[in-house]
Each structure stands twice: as C-alpha cells, then as structure tokens.
Amino acid sequence: MRKTFLYKVYDSNSNYIKTWSDVVSSLSFDWNINSGFGETTVRLQRYFDSFGEEDDVALNNEVQVYCIDGDNSSGSIIYSGYISGYAPVLDGANEYVDVTLLGYTSTLEDDILKNGSNTIVTYNSYDPSNIISDIFTKYDNKITTGVINLTGTTISYIFNTSTFLQAIRKIRELAPSGWYFYIDAQNKLHFKKKNTVADHTLIIGKHLTSVKPEKRLENVKNVVLFVGNGVYKEYVRAGSITDYGRRVEVIQDKRVTQEATADIMADTFLDDHETVEIRTNVRVIDNNIISNGLGYNIETIKPGDTVQIKGFGSNYPESLWDVGIWNVTAWDYSISYATGTIMQIVSIKYTPDYVDLEITSKPVPVNNRIEDIYRNLEDYINKDNPSVPTS
C-alpha cells in the first residue's frame, strides 16, 4: 500500500480549520535527539493573489501531518509544527505558495522560566526528572510532558533568566549518563534513559540499503576541569589517558555551588567521552514501497531509540556488500552473522520512502557546543541579576 498524507490545519487555539488537499510537495523533515522536529516546507498549488492568507495560511496556525499506509490504515500523526512563514510565488505561468512549518521545540526558546514573577528559580536536592516536570507546570504553550522517568539521583541548581529550552537542556546535562529527551508529533516531551537492548534490529540487504560506519577520536575527553561558584575540581580517567593520551575539557558553570552537582556533571561528561565514538550513517528503506518482506516500518523509529545492525561479518565475500539481495546472497539468515554494537539514534531525516539515520555509540552533542558556550557566557552575565524585573 502506497503512503498518503493528510495535512490538517488548526488555528492557534487548536480549532480545526481544514485539511489541505492541494499539497504538491513531498514530505521531508528532520527529527533530532534532545530536541524535536525541524523545519519543513509544504508547497500548495494556489493562486499567487488568492491563497487563503489569514485563513488556513496564517502565521502560528498549527499543521499536523498524518501518514496512512499498510502499517496503519487509520493514519498516525508523524509531524506537528506551526506556520512560521509563507511565500506566494508567481513564476511565469506557474503559481503556488510555499508554507514554512517549524517544530514547536522552538517555542521553548520564546519565554523565560519563572517562579511567579521571579526569574531566579532554585531547585535543591531534586531528581532531574522532577525538575523537568516542575518546569512544565510553569510553561504555558503547546508542549506538554509525556513519559518522564525518574533517574534515581538528586541534584541542586539555580536558574537565572534562563529560557525553558536552556533549562531543559541543562537538566539533561545534570542527569546521569545515557539520559535524553525528545519531543514527539503530539508535542509531548519524553525524558528517558538509553535502552541497553536494541529497539530496532536492522539487517543489511533487508532493511538497509546503505551503511557507512566510522570511528572518531576527536571527541575523546578524559580529564575535566570543573569551574563552578566556589567549586574548582579535576576529574581524571586514567585508562582513557593510557589509550588515547591526555585530552582535557574545561566545564564552567558559575551556578553550580555544590561539589556533588559538579561530580554528577563531570562524571556524566566523562562517561560519554572517555572512549572513541562509533558513528554510522544508514538508510532504512520503507516496507510499503517494496515487497517480499523487505523494508521496515520507518514511522516507528524515534530519536534516542537504540539500533543494532546485523548481516555483516567474516562469513561472506566482501564483494557482496554492494550487490547483496535478501534471501539470495550469502549473508542472510541462512548463515551465522556478526552482531553489531548497539548504538543510539541522534538524528532522523524523514522522507516517505526511506529515512536516513545518524546513529552513534556516544550521543555527543557536537551541534550544541557553540550554544553551550553562549549559554555559559549568558549564565555568567546573569548570575547577579535581581530576582524580579521592574515594570
């Protein structure tokens, strides 16, 4: 069964407006760990000077995209975002409008975490998960909480003039190693620990059409110098230094006043960075476009899920890698095959026929490093702010 998509449009108060029936573009979007949905563009076949402006095509309208296929004949929501921009286009005889949708994760950057009117919010001896739950009692927008599992640890932290997204990402850093969050298509935030077994077993030739594994050394760190408010401490992983040489990271956070919190942050960082990273890019084909049991239900794959790749090893000629056919060539279930490392999905690039996954043995937030530096600078600048701004 070929896929079809429904684009349901709601106003900013969640009132249904209409379902777009004139979409002429193919759906494509990114979905990332410790974040949510990215930007996507939907093209509507409409007149340049009459395209529903301020009706269904209006800024802040919500668009929910449903997928109907052989795995779910009644449809399931796979993307949700709001209209952040639109552009009517007149190109010779062609007229259409490009509508830009943005995931609701971005709205977490639009407001400051407060306790009433107080921009200084203090948590003493809380489980990080309970802090996230409490943060959302102070948040009034589209995103709500989904599955929030307890970490079993306690931390203390002071937020001062922090956005909601900065606060949530900081809590993830304060949680033990392996904890992550993502925002789903129902606009619910989930906070979980990385699964120790595979959520998805993907087999070369049956589910995967391309695999590119690599080992990376540049993100190895085995010494942390932590600089807090009255806290200055060094953390060392001697075994990693023996294997890879001394590689130092300086973590500065002037809001950390307790050594126990610094211990958690430094140990979590070193747990994630003391060994080399195995990073793999794979393409997973959808099971609705091919037959004979090939392909995978790609709509079940979420950021943070764990993946195990099978179907490679020493028992087949390497020449079969680029020509292998499931149930025909030597490396399918008819012989023993190697079991790959269990890795975690850090990003998903979705298209109707396949998804491209970036999976890694260590979910290193490389793309957040500049943001982290900016946030730490902002934290330092704001650390002596008054608790309540004047009108």
ZIVEN-V677881 format. One record per backbone hydrogen bond with DSSP energy under -1.0 kcal/mol. NH is the residue of the N-H (numbers start at 0). CO is the residue of the C=O. Records with the same first field share a line. If there is no record, write none. Layout:
NH: CO, CO
This chain:
3: 67
5: 65
7: 63
8: 17
9: 61
10: 14
13: 10
16: 8
19: 6
23: 42
28: 349
30: 347
31: 35
32: 345
33: 180
37: 29
39: 100
41: 98
43: 96
44: 21
45: 43
53: 56
54: 51
56: 51
57: 55
59: 82
60: 57
61: 9
62: 80
63: 7
64: 78
65: 5
66: 75
67: 3
68: 71
74: 71
75: 66
77: 64
78: 64
80: 62
81: 101
82: 60
83: 99
84: 99
86: 97
88: 95
90: 93
93: 90
95: 88
96: 43
97: 86
98: 41
99: 84
100: 39
101: 81
105: 102
106: 103
107: 104
108: 105
109: 106
112: 161
114: 117
117: 114
118: 386
120: 158
122: 156
125: 154
130: 126
131: 127
132: 128
133: 129
134: 130
135: 131
137: 134
143: 186
145: 188
148: 190
154: 125
156: 122
158: 120
160: 118
163: 110
164: 107
166: 162
167: 163
168: 164
169: 165
170: 166
171: 167
172: 168
173: 169
174: 170
178: 175
179: 191
181: 189
182: 34
183: 187
186: 183
188: 143
189: 181
190: 146
191: 179
193: 177
199: 305
201: 307
203: 309
204: 207
205: 202
206: 202
207: 202
208: 282
211: 280
213: 278
215: 276
219: 216
220: 272
221: 246
222: 246
223: 234
224: 248
225: 232
226: 250
227: 230
228: 255
229: 227
232: 225
234: 223
236: 221
240: 236
241: 237
242: 238
243: 239
244: 240
248: 222
250: 224
252: 226
255: 252
261: 257
262: 258
263: 259
264: 260
265: 261
266: 262
267: 263
268: 264
269: 265
270: 266
271: 267
273: 269
276: 215
278: 213
279: 358
280: 211
281: 356
282: 209
283: 354
284: 206
285: 352
286: 295
288: 285
293: 290
294: 205
295: 284
297: 295
299: 296
300: 297
303: 344
304: 301
306: 342
307: 199
309: 201
319: 316
320: 317
323: 319
327: 324
328: 324
331: 328
334: 331
337: 311
339: 308
342: 306
343: 359
344: 304
345: 357
346: 357
347: 30
348: 355
349: 28
350: 353
354: 283
355: 348
356: 281
357: 346
358: 279
359: 343
360: 277
363: 361
365: 363
367: 364
368: 365
371: 367
372: 368
373: 369
374: 370
375: 371
376: 372
377: 373
378: 374
379: 375
380: 376
381: 377
384: 381
